Structures are given as structure tokens and as C-alpha cells.
Amino acid sequence: MAEKHGPADPTHPISITVFFPCYNEQGNVRRVVEQAINVLEKLRADYEILVVDDGSSDATGQIADEVAAGHGRVRAIHHPHNLGYGAALQSGF
């Protein structure tokens, strides 16, 4: 039989980590992170957003740093060179 759960306890906010593995995403990274912030703020959740720049050769890392500097709940993680999708996922976890 399935276990039943009641509604979430409003005195204990939800804690969420969202991460975006990125490689050469300069045209998307700012918009995606800002959209995530908008959604997470509406949830009133305790959250953090991680942007994992996997050694991009474009301005992805710089943009991630700019977004992180403007939002206290956003952190940028940088790989020194492209390590691949799996490594970017591991860094996010």
C-alpha cells in the first residue's frame, strides 16, 4: 500500500538546489538563471542555484559570474577546461 503524506509543513520551508551544467551557453545562461530565480521566489523556498561552466570558450563563465555577483543565492562553478557533461553533473551534485 502506498504511504500517504500530508501537506507540507509551512513552518519548515522547502530547500531546493537547482543547477545548470553549461558549455558555450552565453546566449542562454543569464535568461535561464533569471527565469529559475523568478519561479523559486514564487515558491518562497530556501534555494540555491549553481551554474557549472564546463570550460566554455565563450563568455558563459563571465556571465555566470556576473549573475552570481548580482544574486546572493547563485553560485558559479568553473571547470578549467571542458570535462564533459558527466563531470558537470557531478560538480552540480
C-alpha positions in Angstrom: 0.0 0.0 0.0 1.3 3.5 -0.9 2.4 5.6 2.0 0.3 8.8 2.4 1.8 12.1 3.1 0.1 15.2 4.5 0.6 18.7 3.2 4.0 20.3 3.6 4.6 21.9 6.9 4.6 25.7 6.3 6.9 26.2 9.3 9.7 24.3 7.6 10.4 25.8 4.2 11.4 23.7 1.3 15.1 23.7 0.5 15.9 23.3 -3.2 19.1 23.3 -5.2 18.9 23.8 -9.0 21.9 23.5 -11.2 22.6 24.2 -14.8 25.6 22.4 -16.5 26.7 24.8 -19.2 29.1 24.6 -22.1 29.2 27.6 -24.5 25.8 28.9 -23.5 26.5 32.6 -23.4 23.2 33.4 -25.2 21.1 31.4 -22.7 22.7 31.3 -19.3 21.5 34.7 -17.9 17.9 34.2 -19.1 17.6 30.7 -17.8 19.0 31.6 -14.3 16.8 34.6 -14.1 13.7 32.5 -15.0 14.7 30.0 -12.3 15.0 32.8 -9.8 11.5 34.1 -10.6 10.0 30.6 -10.2 11.8 29.8 -7.0 10.9 33.2 -5.4 7.3 32.5 -6.1 7.6 29.2 -4.2 9.0 31.0 -1.2 11.6 28.2 -1.0 15.0 28.3 0.6 17.0 27.8 -2.6 20.4 28.0 -4.3 21.2 28.0 -8.0 24.5 26.6 -9.2 25.8 27.3 -12.7 28.5 24.9 -13.7 30.6 26.3 -16.5 32.3 23.3 -18.1 35.3 25.1 -19.6 33.4 27.2 -22.1 35.3 29.0 -24.8 32.8 31.8 -25.0 31.6 34.3 -22.3 29.4 31.7 -20.4 31.7 31.8 -17.3 31.9 35.5 -17.2 28.1 35.9 -17.5 27.7 33.2 -14.8 30.0 35.3 -12.5 28.0 38.4 -13.3 24.7 36.8 -12.4 26.2 35.3 -9.2 27.5 38.7 -8.2 24.0 40.1 -8.5 22.1 37.3 -6.7 23.3 36.0 -3.4 21.7 32.6 -4.0 23.5 32.0 -7.3 27.0 30.4 -7.4 29.2 29.9 -10.4 31.4 26.8 -10.5 34.2 26.8 -13.2 36.0 23.8 -14.8 39.4 24.8 -16.1 38.6 23.1 -19.4 35.8 21.0 -20.9 35.5 17.9 -18.8 32.2 16.7 -20.3 28.6 16.5 -19.3 29.1 13.9 -16.6 31.7 15.9 -14.8 29.5 19.0 -15.0 26.7 16.9 -13.4 29.0 15.7 -10.7 30.0 19.2 -9.8 26.4 20.2 -9.5 25.6 17.3 -7.2 
